[in-house]
């Protein structure tokens, strides 16, 4: 018997197609899509891309997120150039106002598959991704916490288009957020991998007529299956944006992420973040339970005073306060969340989030840990100062996950996560009041 699972899938599919079955009732497609959409949103709420059969774009993004950068060692001019490249790439996210272009992903899954998406984003956190083959269009309104989509079934990958509106979205992990439909958000994962490298190999080059840097990162393959052991990234010298990112395993092509028609910090076209559905189209509606409120009102909703940092890294500002008494389930490994406060801080395209929730009954594990099969490398830290003085924390800056620290108090579960270094994570969490 073949050890390739898709052979078994094809045989099963052929057998099922031969069955003599009655026609589906008229409401079947709509009800099926509601179930699929609910399941898609449940599995995509983790701060990683779910493993298994996915749409082409999401499968490629998984390759970006699990990159584990290994130190190279060395010194001299190459170290200075690497530091310059890191600073430019970090500034591109920290200082960005608008970004749009086309993302092309190529990856091998038995055969070569290609997907193309246009994207747009701004420093407020609004996002849009549109599949150029017409299969999907997604818009996230950050200030309102609303996700609109018009797409074919994410599970089936084909069929009729379904319109969906999800209100009450959280600002981000560990309580969900805009989700994995937004491929451009994963550009930040490439930058995190670059910043985590102690001394990446860097040389100057040109790419499509633009001055660029070629960066080579050695990576640790996924322990479940060999995905890649090397990442080659081209960084545009003018903008600091990663243009192509090529993944190989033992010298063989595995996947590529490429940015084309890049436009940085120019006004976006009107109605960029407006998505209108065809007239008469039934809209699937759901509510994840989060509401934006002024910070001074948060305690009256959740019944306790949320923890707020006294100190944040330069450039970051509080942009959203979201509260939920009983949010939609987002974390299958932990007890249900209750009375959640999520504080979102932004600096350009960078974001970090502070959350508090009631501890309740049951044992808690890392709400932002990696998926099954990937090794977590948390660092125990003794926190000093602020509301968590002398509390045992757990810090993880492995690029396979969102950089984060989490801790348990007798009453609360606390997380700080996002585009922060190790030192910055500790600065924030130890200043909570």
C-alpha positions as CSV (number, residue, x, y, z in Angstrom):
1,X,0.0,0.0,0.0
2,X,1.3,3.5,-0.8
3,X,2.4,5.6,2.1
4,X,1.0,8.7,0.4
5,X,-2.3,9.6,2.0
6,X,-3.7,11.4,-1.1
7,X,-3.9,8.0,-2.9
8,X,-6.3,6.8,-0.2
9,X,-8.3,10.0,-0.5
10,X,-8.7,9.6,-4.3
11,X,-9.8,6.0,-3.9
12,X,-12.3,6.9,-1.2
13,X,-13.6,9.8,-3.3
14,X,-14.2,7.5,-6.3
15,X,-16.1,5.0,-4.2
16,X,-18.3,7.7,-2.7
17,X,-19.1,9.1,-6.1
18,X,-20.5,5.7,-7.2
19,X,-23.1,5.6,-4.4
20,X,-26.7,6.1,-5.4
21,X,-27.8,8.9,-3.0
22,X,-30.9,11.2,-3.0
23,X,-30.6,14.9,-3.8
24,X,-29.9,17.3,-0.9
25,X,-32.8,19.3,0.5
26,X,-32.9,23.0,-0.6
27,X,-31.4,24.3,2.7
28,X,-28.5,21.8,2.7
29,X,-25.8,24.1,1.1
30,X,-26.6,27.0,3.4
31,X,-26.6,24.9,6.5
32,X,-23.4,23.1,5.5
33,X,-21.6,26.4,4.9
34,X,-22.7,27.7,8.3
35,X,-21.2,24.6,9.9
36,X,-18.0,24.8,7.9
37,X,-17.6,28.5,8.6
38,X,-18.1,27.9,12.3
39,X,-15.5,25.2,12.3
40,X,-13.1,27.2,10.2
41,X,-13.3,30.1,12.7
42,X,-12.9,27.7,15.7
43,X,-9.7,26.1,14.3
44,X,-8.2,29.4,13.0
45,X,-8.4,31.2,16.4
46,X,-5.2,29.8,17.6
47,X,-2.2,32.1,17.2
48,X,-0.8,29.8,14.5
49,X,-2.2,28.4,11.2
50,X,-4.0,25.1,11.8
51,X,-2.2,22.1,10.4
52,X,-3.9,19.8,7.9
53,X,-5.7,20.4,4.7
54,X,-6.0,24.1,4.1
55,X,-6.5,26.5,1.3
56,X,-3.3,27.1,-0.6
57,X,-2.5,30.5,0.9
58,X,-3.0,29.3,4.5
59,X,-0.8,26.3,3.9
60,X,2.0,28.5,2.7
61,X,1.7,30.8,5.7
62,X,2.3,27.9,8.0
63,X,5.7,27.6,6.4
64,X,6.5,31.2,7.3
65,X,5.4,30.9,10.9
66,X,7.3,27.8,11.9
67,X,10.7,29.2,10.8
68,X,13.1,28.6,13.7
69,X,16.3,30.7,13.2
70,X,19.6,29.2,14.3
71,X,22.6,31.4,15.2
72,X,25.5,31.5,12.8
73,X,28.2,33.3,14.8
74,X,30.9,35.6,13.3
75,X,31.9,39.2,13.4
76,X,33.2,42.0,11.3
77,X,31.6,44.0,8.5
78,X,29.0,41.3,7.9
79,X,27.7,41.9,11.4
80,X,27.4,45.6,10.9
81,X,25.5,45.1,7.6
82,X,23.2,42.5,9.2
83,X,22.4,45.1,12.0
84,X,21.6,47.7,9.3
85,X,19.3,45.3,7.5
86,X,17.5,44.4,10.7
87,X,17.0,48.0,11.6
88,X,15.6,48.8,8.1
89,X,13.2,45.9,8.1
90,X,12.0,46.7,11.6
91,X,11.4,50.3,10.7
92,X,9.4,49.3,7.7
93,X,6.8,47.9,10.0
94,X,7.1,50.4,12.9
95,X,6.8,53.5,10.7
96,X,4.5,52.3,8.0
97,X,1.2,54.1,7.2
98,X,-0.1,52.2,4.2
99,X,1.0,49.2,2.2
100,X,-0.6,47.5,-0.8
101,X,0.5,45.2,-3.6
102,X,0.1,41.6,-4.8
103,X,1.4,38.5,-2.9
104,X,2.2,35.4,-4.9
105,X,2.7,32.2,-3.1
106,X,4.1,29.0,-4.7
107,X,4.4,25.8,-2.8
108,X,4.8,22.1,-3.5
109,X,2.0,19.9,-2.2
110,X,2.4,16.8,-4.3
111,X,2.4,19.2,-7.3
112,X,3.3,22.9,-7.6
113,X,0.4,25.2,-6.6
114,X,0.2,28.9,-7.0
115,X,-2.1,31.5,-5.5
116,X,-2.2,35.3,-6.0
117,X,-3.8,37.8,-3.7
118,X,-4.0,41.6,-3.8
119,X,-3.7,43.2,-0.3
120,X,-3.9,46.5,1.4
121,X,-3.3,47.5,5.0
122,X,-2.9,50.7,7.1
123,X,-1.4,51.7,10.4
124,X,-4.8,51.5,12.1
125,X,-5.0,47.8,11.6
126,X,-7.6,47.7,8.7
127,X,-6.9,44.9,6.3
128,X,-8.1,43.7,2.9
129,X,-7.1,40.5,1.0
130,X,-8.6,39.6,-2.4
131,X,-7.9,36.4,-4.3
132,X,-7.2,37.3,-7.9
133,X,-8.9,34.1,-9.1
134,X,-12.2,35.4,-7.5
135,X,-12.4,32.8,-4.8
136,X,-12.4,35.1,-1.8
137,X,-12.5,38.7,-0.6
138,X,-11.9,39.6,3.0
139,X,-12.1,42.9,4.8
140,X,-11.3,43.6,8.5
141,X,-12.4,46.8,10.2
142,X,-10.1,47.1,13.2
143,X,-11.8,49.9,15.0
144,X,-15.2,48.2,14.8
145,X,-14.0,44.6,15.2
146,X,-15.9,43.5,12.1
147,X,-14.8,40.9,9.6
148,X,-16.6,40.7,6.2
149,X,-16.0,38.1,3.6
150,X,-17.4,36.9,0.3
151,X,-15.8,33.6,-0.6
152,X,-16.2,30.0,-1.6
153,X,-16.1,27.4,1.1
154,X,-12.8,27.4,2.9
155,X,-13.1,23.7,3.6
156,X,-14.2,22.7,0.1
157,X,-12.2,25.2,-1.9
158,X,-14.9,25.5,-4.6
159,X,-18.7,26.0,-5.1
160,X,-20.9,29.0,-4.6
161,X,-19.8,32.2,-2.8
162,X,-21.1,32.8,0.7
163,X,-21.4,36.2,2.3
164,X,-20.4,36.4,6.0
165,X,-20.2,39.2,8.6
166,X,-18.6,38.5,12.0
167,X,-19.0,41.2,14.6
168,X,-17.3,41.5,18.0
169,X,-13.9,40.3,16.8
170,X,-11.1,40.5,19.3
171,X,-8.2,42.8,18.5
172,X,-6.0,39.7,18.2
173,X,-4.5,36.7,19.9
174,X,-5.1,34.8,22.1
175,X,-8.8,35.6,21.5
176,X,-8.9,35.4,17.7
177,X,-8.7,38.5,15.6
178,X,-8.8,39.0,11.8
179,X,-7.7,35.4,11.3
180,X,-5.4,33.6,8.8
181,X,-7.2,34.8,5.6
182,X,-4.9,37.9,5.7
183,X,-1.7,36.7,4.2
184,X,0.0,40.1,4.3
185,X,0.0,40.0,8.1
186,X,2.5,37.1,7.8
187,X,5.1,39.4,6.3
188,X,5.8,40.2,9.9
189,X,6.7,36.6,10.6
190,X,9.5,36.9,8.1
191,X,10.8,40.0,9.9
192,X,10.6,38.3,13.3
193,X,12.7,35.4,11.9
194,X,15.2,37.9,10.6
195,X,15.4,39.9,13.9
196,X,15.8,36.6,15.9
197,X,18.9,35.6,13.9
198,X,22.1,36.5,15.8
199,X,24.2,36.9,12.7
200,X,22.5,36.1,9.3
201,X,24.5,36.0,6.2
202,X,23.9,39.2,4.2
203,X,25.1,40.6,0.9
204,X,24.1,43.4,-1.3
205,X,22.3,42.6,-4.6
206,X,19.6,43.9,-7.0
207,X,16.1,42.6,-7.5
208,X,14.0,43.6,-10.5
209,X,16.1,46.7,-10.9
210,X,15.9,47.7,-7.2
211,X,18.8,47.8,-4.7
212,X,18.3,45.0,-2.2
213,X,19.9,42.8,0.4
214,X,20.1,39.0,0.1
215,X,19.7,37.4,3.6
216,X,20.2,33.7,4.3
217,X,18.7,32.1,7.4
218,X,19.3,28.5,8.4
219,X,16.1,27.0,9.9
220,X,15.1,24.0,12.0
221,X,12.6,21.8,10.0
222,X,9.3,20.9,11.5
223,X,9.7,17.8,13.6
224,X,6.5,16.2,12.1
225,X,7.6,16.6,8.5
226,X,10.5,18.2,6.8
227,X,9.2,21.6,5.5
228,X,12.4,23.6,5.0
229,X,15.9,24.1,6.4
230,X,16.9,27.3,4.7
231,X,15.2,30.6,4.1
232,X,16.5,33.1,1.5
233,X,15.0,36.5,1.8
234,X,15.4,39.6,-0.5
235,X,15.0,42.9,1.5
236,X,14.3,46.0,-0.6
237,X,16.8,48.6,0.5
238,X,14.5,51.6,0.0
239,X,11.4,50.3,1.8
240,X,12.8,47.5,4.1
241,X,10.0,45.2,2.8
242,X,10.7,41.5,2.3
243,X,10.1,41.0,-1.5
244,X,10.6,37.3,-2.2
245,X,11.2,34.7,0.5
246,X,12.3,31.3,-0.8
247,X,12.1,28.1,1.4
248,X,14.2,25.0,0.5
249,X,14.8,21.6,2.1
250,X,18.2,19.9,1.4
251,X,18.6,22.2,-1.6
252,X,15.2,21.4,-3.1
253,X,12.4,24.0,-3.6
254,X,9.6,23.8,-1.1
255,X,7.8,27.2,-1.2
256,X,8.1,30.8,-2.1
257,X,6.4,34.0,-1.0
258,X,6.8,37.0,-3.4
259,X,5.5,40.6,-3.1
260,X,4.8,42.3,-6.4
261,X,3.6,45.8,-7.4
262,X,4.5,47.1,-4.0
263,X,3.3,50.6,-3.1
264,X,4.3,52.0,0.3
265,X,2.9,55.0,2.2
266,X,0.7,56.4,-0.5
267,X,-3.0,57.2,-0.1
268,X,-5.1,54.1,-0.6
269,X,-8.0,54.2,-3.1
270,X,-11.4,55.2,-1.8
271,X,-13.5,52.4,-0.4
272,X,-10.4,50.1,-0.1
273,X,-11.9,48.6,3.1
274,X,-15.5,48.5,1.9
275,X,-17.0,45.2,0.9
276,X,-20.5,45.1,-0.5
277,X,-22.4,41.9,-1.2
278,X,-24.6,41.2,-4.3
279,X,-28.2,42.3,-3.8
280,X,-30.4,39.7,-2.4
281,X,-27.5,37.5,-1.2
282,X,-28.1,35.8,2.2
283,X,-25.6,36.9,4.8
284,X,-24.3,34.5,7.5
285,X,-23.9,36.5,10.7
286,X,-22.2,35.7,13.9
287,X,-20.9,37.6,17.0
288,X,-17.6,36.8,18.8
289,X,-18.7,38.8,21.8
290,X,-16.1,41.6,22.1
291,X,-17.2,45.3,22.4
292,X,-15.0,48.4,22.0
293,X,-15.3,50.6,25.1
294,X,-13.3,53.5,26.7
295,X,-10.7,52.1,29.1
296,X,-12.4,53.7,32.1
297,X,-15.6,51.6,31.4
298,X,-13.8,48.2,31.1
299,X,-14.0,47.4,34.9
300,X,-17.7,48.0,35.0
301,X,-18.2,45.3,32.3
302,X,-15.9,42.6,33.6
303,X,-16.2,43.3,37.3
304,X,-12.5,43.8,38.1
305,X,-9.8,46.4,37.3
306,X,-7.8,45.3,34.2
307,X,-4.0,45.5,34.3
308,X,-2.6,48.3,32.2
309,X,1.1,48.9,31.4
310,X,2.8,52.0,32.8
311,X,5.6,51.6,30.3
312,X,5.5,50.7,26.6
313,X,8.2,50.8,24.0
314,X,8.7,54.1,22.1
315,X,6.1,54.8,19.4
316,X,3.4,52.5,20.7
317,X,0.0,53.9,21.6
318,X,-3.2,52.4,23.0
319,X,-5.7,52.2,20.1
320,X,-8.3,49.7,21.2
321,X,-9.9,48.5,24.4
322,X,-12.2,45.4,23.8
323,X,-14.1,43.6,26.5
324,X,-16.2,40.4,26.5
325,X,-18.1,38.7,29.3
326,X,-18.3,35.4,27.5
327,X,-16.5,35.4,24.2
328,X,-16.9,32.8,21.5
329,X,-14.6,29.8,22.2
330,X,-11.1,30.5,20.9
331,X,-8.8,28.1,22.8
332,X,-9.8,24.4,22.9
333,X,-6.9,23.5,25.3
334,X,-7.9,25.7,28.2
335,X,-11.0,26.4,30.3
336,X,-13.6,28.8,28.8
337,X,-12.6,32.4,28.9
338,X,-14.7,34.8,31.0
339,X,-14.6,38.5,31.6
340,X,-11.8,39.2,29.1
341,X,-10.1,42.6,28.6
342,X,-7.9,43.0,25.5
343,X,-5.8,46.2,25.1
344,X,-4.3,46.7,21.6
345,X,-1.2,49.0,21.2
346,X,0.0,49.9,17.7
347,X,3.1,51.5,16.2
348,X,2.7,51.6,12.4
349,X,2.1,48.0,11.3
350,X,3.5,46.7,14.6
351,X,1.0,45.6,17.3
352,X,1.1,44.1,20.8
353,X,-1.8,43.1,23.0
354,X,-2.3,42.8,26.7
355,X,-5.1,40.6,27.9
356,X,-6.5,39.7,31.3
357,X,-9.3,37.1,32.0
358,X,-10.7,35.4,35.0
359,X,-8.7,32.3,35.9
360,X,-11.8,30.3,37.1
361,X,-11.6,26.5,37.5
362,X,-9.4,24.1,35.7
363,X,-5.7,24.0,34.7
364,X,-4.3,26.6,32.3
365,X,-1.6,26.0,29.7
366,X,0.1,28.6,27.5
367,X,-2.8,30.3,25.6
368,X,-0.3,31.3,22.8
369,X,1.7,28.1,22.6
370,X,2.6,26.3,19.3
371,X,0.4,23.7,17.6
372,X,0.7,20.0,18.4
373,X,3.9,18.5,17.0
374,X,5.9,21.7,17.4
375,X,8.2,22.1,20.4
376,X,7.7,25.1,22.7
377,X,10.7,26.6,24.3
378,X,9.3,28.8,27.1
379,X,11.7,30.5,29.5
380,X,10.7,30.6,33.1
381,X,11.0,34.2,34.4
382,X,10.5,35.6,37.9
383,X,8.7,38.9,37.4
384,X,9.6,41.9,39.4
385,X,7.6,45.1,39.9
386,X,4.1,46.1,39.2
387,X,1.0,44.0,39.8
388,X,2.8,40.8,38.9
389,X,5.7,41.3,41.3
390,X,7.1,37.8,42.4
391,X,4.7,36.0,40.0
392,X,6.2,33.2,37.9
393,X,6.0,34.0,34.3
394,X,6.7,32.1,31.1
395,X,8.3,33.9,28.2
396,X,8.6,32.6,24.6
397,X,10.3,34.5,21.7
398,X,10.6,31.5,19.4
399,X,9.6,32.7,15.9
400,X,7.3,29.7,15.5
401,X,4.9,31.4,17.8
402,X,3.9,35.0,18.5
403,X,6.5,36.5,20.9
404,X,4.8,36.5,24.3
405,X,4.8,36.2,28.0
406,X,2.0,34.8,30.1
407,X,1.4,34.4,33.8
408,X,-1.2,33.2,36.3
409,X,-2.3,35.1,39.4
410,X,-4.7,33.7,42.0
411,X,-7.6,35.3,40.0
412,X,-6.4,36.2,36.5
413,X,-4.7,34.8,33.4
414,X,-2.4,37.5,31.9
415,X,-0.8,37.6,28.5
416,X,1.4,40.1,26.7
417,X,2.1,39.3,23.0
418,X,3.0,40.8,19.7
419,X,5.9,42.5,17.9
420,X,8.2,42.9,20.9
421,X,11.7,41.8,21.7
422,X,12.4,39.8,24.9
423,X,13.4,42.9,26.7
424,X,10.3,44.8,25.6
425,X,8.0,42.0,26.7
426,X,9.5,42.1,30.1
427,X,9.4,45.9,30.2
428,X,5.6,45.8,29.5
429,X,4.6,42.9,31.7
430,X,6.6,44.1,34.7
431,X,5.0,47.6,34.5
432,X,1.4,46.3,34.7
433,X,-0.6,48.2,37.3
